[in-house]
């Protein structure tokens, strides 16, 4: 008996959101998430490794779930969260269980009153392509969960977009277009469609992944999951899916940093099978040899690592 829940989706769903000219991969993933979701931030380590390990085998699209419409309508009885001050302890728990760095002081200093503006902003970035959505969503997560910046504020959303546009590796991100798309009613309708699809599928927890095989079979994974289970899900849908060849750990870290641009120490530990001591030793060695650099932010005490 399978450990995975199979679902039925409309024909053609698995190709929705692919880039023009993009080669059809065996699997397509719809990732329901929210920029303010701490468990989705924690899941970045596994999610990034999955896509790195299976080059050319996966396409994906982010779906915004609208976790926090406003505090008058938000309630999480499972975690006893009904107001902003109660969100901080949950973030402490997420850090303790996942090892991913985050700063819960946001909920005492400048608590967001909704996640909808950030969801809308991701949809605006997505209109420039999936890579732009990827880069911008990551920047929003860092801003909120590492830097205590209120991503419900329009000025913060625009500042993050300017930061993404200003990075040389993301030169295709057009800030002027982003701003226009953010204010375009058509973008709001795109977000509403994501919310309708989430409601139709009964999705209320994030992260939620719906994995589609090109032949039509689909399964759903709900919540924070370890990497071996993600691999097992891929193997269930597409047995024998080719993976990236194994290389020496230090070379793997350097390749990984080149692939993603910047990483937390927890994300580095993920690619050495959660061996934190080995990850710290590798990072220390690469830093001393000046192969990598530690990025310090004026907003956060957490270091990110990048290629030197």
C-alpha positions as CSV (number, residue, x, y, z in Angstrom):
1,X,0.0,0.0,0.0
2,X,1.3,3.5,-0.9
3,X,2.2,6.0,1.8
4,X,1.2,8.8,-0.6
5,X,-2.2,10.2,-1.1
6,X,-3.2,10.2,-4.8
7,X,-5.4,13.0,-6.1
8,X,-7.3,13.8,-9.3
9,X,-6.5,17.0,-11.1
10,X,-7.8,18.6,-14.2
11,X,-6.1,17.6,-17.5
12,X,-3.2,19.9,-18.4
13,X,-2.7,21.2,-14.8
14,X,0.8,19.7,-14.6
15,X,2.1,22.0,-17.4
16,X,0.5,25.2,-16.1
17,X,3.1,27.9,-15.4
18,X,6.0,26.6,-17.5
19,X,8.3,29.0,-19.1
20,X,8.2,29.7,-22.9
21,X,10.5,27.2,-24.6
22,X,10.9,25.2,-21.4
23,X,11.6,21.5,-22.0
24,X,8.9,19.2,-20.6
25,X,10.2,17.5,-17.5
26,X,8.8,14.2,-16.2
27,X,7.4,15.9,-13.1
28,X,5.7,19.2,-12.4
29,X,5.2,20.5,-8.8
30,X,2.6,23.0,-7.6
31,X,4.0,24.4,-4.4
32,X,1.3,26.1,-2.2
33,X,3.0,28.4,0.3
34,X,3.0,31.9,1.8
35,X,5.9,34.4,2.2
36,X,5.2,34.6,5.9
37,X,5.0,30.9,6.6
38,X,7.8,29.8,8.9
39,X,7.5,26.2,8.1
40,X,7.9,27.0,4.4
41,X,11.0,29.0,5.2
42,X,12.3,25.9,7.2
43,X,11.5,23.7,4.2
44,X,13.8,25.8,1.9
45,X,16.7,23.4,2.8
46,X,14.9,20.3,1.5
47,X,13.2,22.1,-1.4
48,X,16.4,23.5,-2.7
49,X,18.2,20.2,-2.4
50,X,15.4,18.4,-4.2
51,X,15.6,20.7,-7.3
52,X,19.4,20.7,-7.2
53,X,19.7,16.9,-7.1
54,X,17.3,16.4,-10.0
55,X,18.4,18.8,-12.7
56,X,16.1,18.8,-15.8
57,X,13.6,16.4,-14.1
58,X,11.3,18.9,-12.3
59,X,9.4,22.0,-13.2
60,X,7.4,23.9,-10.6
61,X,5.2,26.9,-9.9
62,X,4.5,28.7,-6.7
63,X,0.9,29.0,-5.6
64,X,0.1,31.6,-2.9
65,X,-2.1,30.4,-0.1
66,X,-3.0,33.6,1.7
67,X,-2.1,32.3,5.2
68,X,-3.0,35.6,7.0
69,X,-5.9,37.6,5.5
70,X,-6.0,39.7,8.7
71,X,-5.9,39.1,12.4
72,X,-9.7,39.4,12.9
73,X,-10.2,36.3,10.7
74,X,-7.1,34.4,11.4
75,X,-7.0,31.6,14.0
76,X,-4.7,28.6,14.5
77,X,-6.4,26.6,17.3
78,X,-3.9,23.7,16.9
79,X,-1.0,26.0,18.0
80,X,-3.2,28.4,20.0
81,X,-2.4,31.4,17.8
82,X,-5.0,34.1,17.7
83,X,-2.9,37.3,17.8
84,X,0.5,38.5,16.6
85,X,2.4,38.1,20.0
86,X,1.5,34.3,19.9
87,X,3.3,33.8,16.6
88,X,6.8,34.4,18.1
89,X,6.8,31.2,20.2
90,X,5.8,29.1,17.1
91,X,8.8,30.6,15.2
92,X,11.1,29.5,18.1
93,X,9.6,26.0,17.8
94,X,10.2,26.0,14.0
95,X,13.8,27.0,14.6
96,X,14.3,24.3,17.3
97,X,12.8,21.5,15.2
98,X,14.3,22.5,11.8
99,X,17.6,24.2,12.6
100,X,16.7,27.0,10.1
101,X,17.6,30.5,11.4
102,X,14.8,32.9,12.0
103,X,14.1,35.9,14.2
104,X,10.8,36.0,16.0
105,X,11.2,39.6,17.2
106,X,9.2,40.7,14.1
107,X,6.0,39.9,16.0
108,X,6.9,42.2,18.8
109,X,8.5,45.1,16.9
110,X,6.4,45.5,13.7
111,X,4.0,42.6,13.3
112,X,2.5,42.2,9.8
113,X,-1.3,42.6,9.7
114,X,-1.7,40.4,6.6
115,X,0.3,38.2,4.2
116,X,-1.9,39.1,1.2
117,X,0.2,42.1,0.1
118,X,3.3,39.9,0.0
119,X,1.3,37.1,-1.9
120,X,0.2,39.7,-4.4
121,X,3.8,40.9,-4.8
122,X,5.0,37.4,-5.6
123,X,2.3,37.1,-8.3
124,X,3.5,40.4,-9.7
125,X,7.1,39.1,-9.9
126,X,5.8,35.9,-11.4
127,X,4.5,37.8,-14.4
128,X,8.2,38.3,-15.4
129,X,8.8,34.5,-15.2
130,X,9.3,31.8,-12.7
131,X,12.9,32.7,-12.0
132,X,11.9,36.2,-11.0
133,X,9.2,34.7,-8.8
134,X,11.7,32.4,-7.2
135,X,14.3,35.1,-6.5
136,X,11.7,37.6,-5.2
137,X,9.9,35.1,-2.9
138,X,13.3,34.0,-1.4
139,X,14.1,37.7,-0.8
140,X,10.8,38.3,1.0
141,X,11.4,35.2,3.2
142,X,14.8,36.5,4.2
143,X,13.4,40.0,4.8
144,X,10.6,38.8,7.1
145,X,12.2,35.8,8.8
146,X,15.8,36.8,9.2
147,X,15.6,40.6,9.1
148,X,12.4,41.4,11.0
149,X,11.1,43.6,8.1
150,X,7.3,43.9,7.8
151,X,6.5,42.6,4.4
152,X,2.9,43.7,4.7
153,X,4.2,47.2,4.1
154,X,4.2,48.3,0.4
155,X,7.5,50.2,0.9
156,X,9.2,47.0,2.1
157,X,7.8,45.0,-0.8
158,X,9.1,47.6,-3.3
159,X,12.5,47.8,-1.5
160,X,12.9,44.0,-1.7
161,X,12.1,44.2,-5.4
162,X,14.7,46.9,-5.9
163,X,17.2,44.7,-4.1
164,X,16.5,41.8,-6.4
165,X,16.7,44.0,-9.5
166,X,20.0,45.4,-8.3
167,X,21.7,42.1,-8.1
168,X,23.8,41.4,-11.3
169,X,22.7,37.8,-11.4
170,X,19.1,38.8,-11.5
171,X,19.4,41.5,-14.2
172,X,16.3,40.3,-15.9
173,X,14.1,41.5,-13.0
174,X,12.6,44.8,-14.1
175,X,11.5,46.9,-11.0
176,X,9.5,49.3,-13.1
177,X,7.5,46.5,-14.6
178,X,7.1,44.9,-11.1
179,X,5.6,48.0,-9.7
180,X,3.2,48.3,-12.6
181,X,2.2,44.7,-12.3
182,X,1.7,45.0,-8.6
183,X,-0.9,47.7,-9.1
184,X,-2.5,46.0,-12.1
185,X,-6.0,44.5,-11.3
186,X,-5.1,41.5,-13.5
187,X,-2.4,40.5,-10.9
188,X,-5.0,40.5,-8.1
189,X,-7.1,38.2,-10.2
190,X,-4.1,35.8,-10.6
191,X,-3.8,35.8,-6.8
192,X,-7.5,35.2,-6.4
193,X,-7.3,32.2,-8.7
194,X,-4.5,30.7,-6.5
195,X,-6.7,31.2,-3.5
196,X,-9.7,29.6,-5.2
197,X,-7.6,26.6,-6.3
198,X,-6.3,26.2,-2.7
199,X,-9.8,26.3,-1.3
200,X,-11.0,23.8,-4.0
201,X,-8.2,21.4,-3.1
202,X,-8.8,21.8,0.6
203,X,-5.3,23.1,1.2
204,X,-5.0,24.9,4.5
205,X,-1.5,24.0,5.7
206,X,1.8,25.1,4.2
207,X,4.0,24.0,2.6
208,X,1.8,21.8,0.5
209,X,3.2,20.2,-2.7
210,X,1.2,18.6,-5.4
211,X,3.4,16.4,-7.6
212,X,2.2,15.7,-11.1
213,X,3.6,13.1,-13.5
214,X,3.3,13.9,-17.2
215,X,1.2,10.8,-17.7
216,X,-1.5,12.2,-15.4
217,X,-0.9,10.6,-11.9
218,X,-0.7,13.1,-9.0
219,X,0.1,12.9,-5.3
220,X,0.0,15.5,-2.5
221,X,2.5,16.1,0.3
222,X,1.2,18.3,3.2
223,X,3.5,20.0,5.7
224,X,7.2,20.1,6.5
225,X,8.8,16.9,5.3
226,X,12.3,15.5,5.4
227,X,14.3,15.1,2.3
228,X,14.2,11.2,2.1
229,X,10.5,11.4,2.0
230,X,10.6,13.8,-0.9
231,X,12.9,11.5,-2.8
232,X,10.6,8.6,-2.1
233,X,7.7,10.6,-3.5
234,X,9.6,11.2,-6.7
235,X,10.5,7.5,-6.9
236,X,6.9,6.5,-6.4
237,X,5.7,8.7,-9.3
238,X,8.8,8.3,-11.6
239,X,10.9,5.3,-10.7
240,X,14.6,5.6,-11.7
241,X,14.5,9.4,-12.1
242,X,18.2,10.3,-12.7
243,X,20.0,12.3,-10.1
244,X,23.0,14.6,-10.1
245,X,26.3,12.6,-9.7
246,X,27.9,12.5,-6.3
247,X,31.1,14.5,-5.9
248,X,33.5,15.4,-3.0
249,X,31.6,17.3,-0.2
250,X,33.7,20.5,-0.5
251,X,33.2,20.6,-4.3
252,X,29.5,19.9,-3.7
253,X,29.2,22.9,-1.4
254,X,30.9,25.1,-3.9
255,X,28.7,23.9,-6.7
256,X,25.6,24.4,-4.5
257,X,26.6,27.9,-3.6
258,X,27.2,28.7,-7.3
259,X,23.8,27.3,-8.1
260,X,21.7,29.1,-5.5
261,X,23.8,32.3,-5.0
262,X,23.5,32.3,-1.2
263,X,22.7,29.8,1.6
264,X,22.2,29.5,5.3
265,X,24.4,27.1,7.2
266,X,21.3,24.9,7.7
267,X,20.9,24.6,3.9
268,X,24.6,23.6,3.6
269,X,24.1,20.9,6.3
270,X,21.1,19.5,4.3
271,X,23.4,18.5,1.4
272,X,25.7,16.6,3.7
273,X,22.7,14.7,5.1
274,X,22.1,17.0,8.1
275,X,25.6,16.4,9.5
276,X,25.9,19.9,11.1
277,X,29.5,19.2,12.4
278,X,30.6,18.3,8.9
279,X,28.9,21.4,7.4
280,X,30.5,23.7,9.9
281,X,33.9,22.1,9.2
282,X,33.4,22.5,5.4
283,X,32.3,26.1,5.8
284,X,35.2,27.0,8.1
285,X,37.7,25.4,5.7
286,X,36.2,27.1,2.6
287,X,36.2,30.5,4.4
288,X,39.8,30.2,5.5
289,X,40.8,29.3,1.9
290,X,38.7,32.3,0.7
291,X,36.7,30.1,-1.6
292,X,33.5,31.4,-0.1
293,X,32.5,34.6,1.8
294,X,30.1,35.3,4.6
295,X,27.4,37.9,3.8
296,X,26.4,40.2,6.6
297,X,23.2,42.2,6.5
298,X,22.5,45.5,8.2
299,X,19.1,44.0,9.1
300,X,20.1,40.7,10.5
301,X,22.8,39.0,12.7
302,X,22.4,35.8,10.6
303,X,25.1,35.2,8.1
304,X,24.5,33.9,4.6
305,X,27.3,32.2,2.6
306,X,28.2,32.8,-1.1
307,X,31.0,32.0,-3.5
308,X,33.9,34.4,-3.1
